[in-house]
Structures are given as C-alpha cells and as structure tokens.
Amino acid sequence: MRKCFEFRAPSALAAFAAVGTYAGAALLAVLAFAGVARAEESTPDVAAAPGDLTTRVVPVEALLADPARLVDWVSTRHPDVLAANARVVQAEAAVGQSRVIPNPSLQGGVGGLTVGNRNPRTIPYGDTINWSVGLSETIELGKRGPRARAAELRREASRAGARGVLADRLADARDAMARVVYLMERHRVFDERLRSSRNVAALERVRLEHGDISGIDQDRLELDVTTVVRAAADNEADLEAARAECATLLVGVCDIGAATMSSIDVAVPVQDAYAGLESIVRARPDVQEARLTSSAAKTDAVLFRRQSIPDPTVGVQYTHDYLTYAGNEPNTFGATVAIPLPFFDHGQHLARQAEGVAAEYGYAARALETRALVDARSLLARRNVLQQKLATLTTDAIPRADSVLKSSDEAYHRGQLSLTDLLLVRREHASLLLDALDTRYDLFTVRNTLYRTLSLGVPKAPTNNGER
C-alpha cells in the first residue's frame, strides 16, 4: 500500500523545470542580454560641452566673407542647431523602430494538478500532471506600411526643422557680427570727431587767453566736446553689449580683425529681383516642416482606421502528458490562432484626432507661406529705398558736407563765420557720416532679414528621402 501512494511528483516536476522553465528562462536571459548589449553599443556618447568662451576666437572677417565657413561654424557649435540635429537622430531612430517586427512570446504551463481524491486513487500525484511550452507571434495586417511612412515623413519634417533652426541662427550670427563691426565704425567716427573737437577747443583756449574770443564761445566749444563724449560713451556701451551677444551666438570671443562696413556690404548679396518668389517661399524649411507634419498626421489617420483590421496571433505548442494511464498521448503538438474582435475600439476617434492635426498644420503652413511672401516683398521694396538713400548720401551729401566743413573752418579762422555757425556745420557733417553708417547697417539688416525670410544661404535638403 505504501508503494501505491508513493509521491512521484518531484521527478516529473524536475523534468518540466529542466525542459520548460529553465530552457525558457535561459532563452529569455540570452535574448535580454543580447538586447542590452546592442542597446549599449548603439547608444551615442553625449556631446562634449563647448569650450570656454574666453579661449575660442571667432574670426569675424573670415566668417562674413565665407558663407560656407559660417555654416560649418554655426552647425558644429551652436547649441540650438546641435539640439535640432539631435531631434533628427531621434526621428531616424523612430523610422527604424516603425519597421521592427513584433517580438514573439514564449509561454510555459503546467496542468493536471489534482485537488482532493484522484481517479483512480492508486495513481501517483506525479502521473496526473502535464506541462507545455509554446511560441506565439502577432501578425500585423495593413499597419506596418502606414506606420513606417508616417515615421519617414516625421523624419523629413525634423530635417526641415533643423534647416530652419540653422537658417535662423545663421541670420542671428551674421547680425551679431555685423553689429559689432558697425558699432566699431561708429566708434572710429566718434573718436575722430572727439579728437577734432578737443583740438579746436585747445587752440581756441589760447585765443581766449589773448582776448581774441569771448568766454561764451569757449564754453560752447567745451560743451560740444562734452556732447561728443556722451555720444561716444553710449556707443561704447552698445558695443560691449554687441560683443557679448556675438560671443553667445558664435560661442567664442568675436575678433573683427580688419573687417569694415565693406565686409558687411558683401556678406549677404541679394538679387535685384527673385523670379518665382512664391516657389522660394514654399521651399522654406518651416513651411516644409508644417506640410510634412500634416502629411504624417494624415498617414496616422490611415493607420488608426486600419485598427479595424484584426491582427491574428498564431502559435505552436508542445505538450508532455504523464497521464498515460487514461490513454493520453505522452507527447503532442498543437497550434493556436487568436483574433481580436474590434467591436468597440477600432481607431475611429484617434483617426479623427489625426485628421484634425493634419488640418491644423496644413493651415499653419499656408499662414507661414502667406506671411513670408508679404514680408519678402516688403523687404525688397525697403531695400530699394535704402539703396537710393545710401547712394544719395555717398555721392552727393557727404562730399558736399566735406567741402562745406573745409570752407567753414577757413572762414571761421578769417573771422568771416561765427562760432555758432561753425559748430552747426561740424555737427551736420558728423550727423551725415553717422547717417551713412546707419543706412549701410540698415541695408545689411534688411538683406539679412530677407535671407532669414527666404532661408537663403542654407544647405539644400537632401534629395534622397531614404535612410542614411
């Protein structure tokens, strides 16, 4: 009787554990280790932090003269551009993920564990159980293509967005460098005017000591010097702020070298007219980004509507049964198919949401295009006005002011002109010089803004839309 009730479960459970659980656990461990290893190998290193701003010198003159070098400088150093490029890397990874086949599932189970009396009672506990090992896989129907296409469109949108960020930062960098050069030119004008005013005041002070001029005239000369000093101090404060802004945008100390206003004039050449301005505006990175995002959302809507197509899960299973007393087969194979029934949730609301997102970005692209077209035409018209004004200043007003200043100085020293009239002539001459500088800088600003508006000077998008 004792032998009839011998407990034989340990041998059976050991067999199940050895063949089923241990094998499955070992396989899962190997797969997990391989996945972690691949993840560690593919994880990019974090970019090193930029160097100290006080040690890197920004060659302003060279960058203004060479657009390609400026593009390379900004692309490899500005944090905003680097962040945009990192988003492109994320979008490229999303494209790869969208094409990954779903992982299979490994199942294991044990059954036939009796509770209470056995039938017949003489059967050992271990001979009533069975264990099984199975493998199942979900087969996607009609979803892989739209999901991959949407990811590809978002990748292209990220690339367009990165180009837009680069265009903005290039315009910011050009403006920052040009402003430093412009304020340095104003600094030279103020220095020259201050030196001249102090020389005149020093010479007239000698005449004052001899009684040739009145004290009021000398006070006027000293006041004129003070006025120039205050204007030069304001310009110096603006110059320091411009240098700080340039250092931030260019990631280094901005050294203008021998750069002059002529360097600014040739930094952003603009055509007299642009044929097909509408097509240039449509090619703007932000417009392209919005349109690509809209297309991606439309593809998402297709993907969500296809959730009404059920994805079957097929599987195979091996079963080992110890209950051979009852005529059961000890080793059997089976197949399973599971089909979800999309009665309630078949992506209808997600599809409507995606269609709304597509409409939103479509309208946004249209608004961007309209605004940019109006801005571009306005900038071209303003450029023409500034060019005419600058031509008038440089070819007529300033040469005439030089002649008037020279003859006024001579007339004053001969006693034919009052000091008040001389000071007015000198101030008008300095005002014309500063006005010419301001006009040249304004003209550059208009051209640079036009570059930003039309995204000129930015490398074109790659024609190949496939993965790199």
C-alpha positions, 0 to 999 in steps of 0.5 A: 500500500505504501508503494501505491501512494508513493509521491512521484511528483518531484521527478516529473516536476524536475523534468518540466523545470529542466525542459520548460522553465529553465530552457525558457528562462535561459532563452529569455536571459540570452535574448535580454542580454543580447538586447542590452548589449546592442542597446549599449553599443548603439547608444551615442556618447553625449556631446562634449560641452563647448569650450570656454568662451574666453579661449575660442576666437571667432574670426569675424572677417573670415566668417562674413566673407565665407558663407560656407565657413559660417555654416560649418561654424554655426552647425558644429557649435551652436547649441540650438542647431546641435539640439535640432540635429539631435531631434533628427537622430531621434526621428531616424531612430523612430523610422527604424523602430516603425519597421521592427517586427513584433517580438514573439512570446514564449509561454510555459504551463503546467496542468493536471494538478489534482485537488482532493481524491484522484481517479483512480486513487492508486495513481501517483500525484506525479502521473496526473500532471502535464506541462507545455511550452509554446511560441506565439507571434502577432501578425500585423495586417495593413499597419506596418506600411502606414506606420513606417511612412508616417515615421519617414515623413516625421523624419523629413519634417525634423530635417526641415526643422533643423534647416530652419533652426540653422537658417535662423541662427545663421541670420542671428550670427551674421547680425551679431557680427555685423553689429559689432563691426558697425558699432566699431565704425561708429566708434572710429567716427566718434573718436575722430570727431572727439579728437577734432573737437578737443583740438579746436577747443585747445587752440581756441583756449589760447585765443581766449587767453589773448582776448581774441574770443569771448568766454561764451564761445569757449564754453560752447566749444567745451560743451560740444566736446562734452556732447561728443563724449556722451555720444561716444560713451553710449556707443561704447556701451552698445558695443560691449553689449554687441560683443557679448551677444556675438560671443553667445551666438558664435560661442567664442570671443568675436575678433573683427580683425580688419573687417569694415562696413565693406565686409558687411556690404558683401556678406549677404548679396541679394538679387535685384529681383527673385523670379518665382518668389512664391516657389522660394517661399514654399521651399522654406524649411518651416513651411516644409516642416508644417506640410510634412507634419500634416502629411504624417498626421494624415498617414496616422489617420490611415493607420488608426482606421486600419485598427479595424483590421484584426491582427491574428496571433498564431502559435505552436505548442508542445505538450508532455502528458504523464497521464498515460494511464487514461490513454493520453498521448505522452507527447503532442503538438498543437497550434493556436490562432487568436483574433481580436474582435474590434467591436468597440475600439477600432481607431475611429476617434484617434483617426479623427484626432489625426485628421484634425492635426493634419488640418491644423498644420496644413493651415499653419503652413499656408499662414507661414507661406502667406506671411513670408511672401508679404514680408519678402516683398516688403523687404525688397521694396525697403531695400530699394529705398535704402539703396537710393538713400545710401547712394544719395548720401555717398555721392552727393551729401557727404562730399558736399558736407566735406567741402562745406566743413573745409570752407567753414573752418577757413572762414571761421579762422578769417573771422568771416563765420561765427562760432555758432555757425561753425559748430552747426556745420561740424555737427551736420557733417558728423550727423551725415557720416553717422547717417551713412553708417546707419543706412549701410547697417540698415541695408545689411539688416534688411538683406539679412532679414530677407535671407532669414525670410527666404532661408537663403544661404542654407544647405539644400535638403537632401534629395534622397528621402531614404535612410542614411 
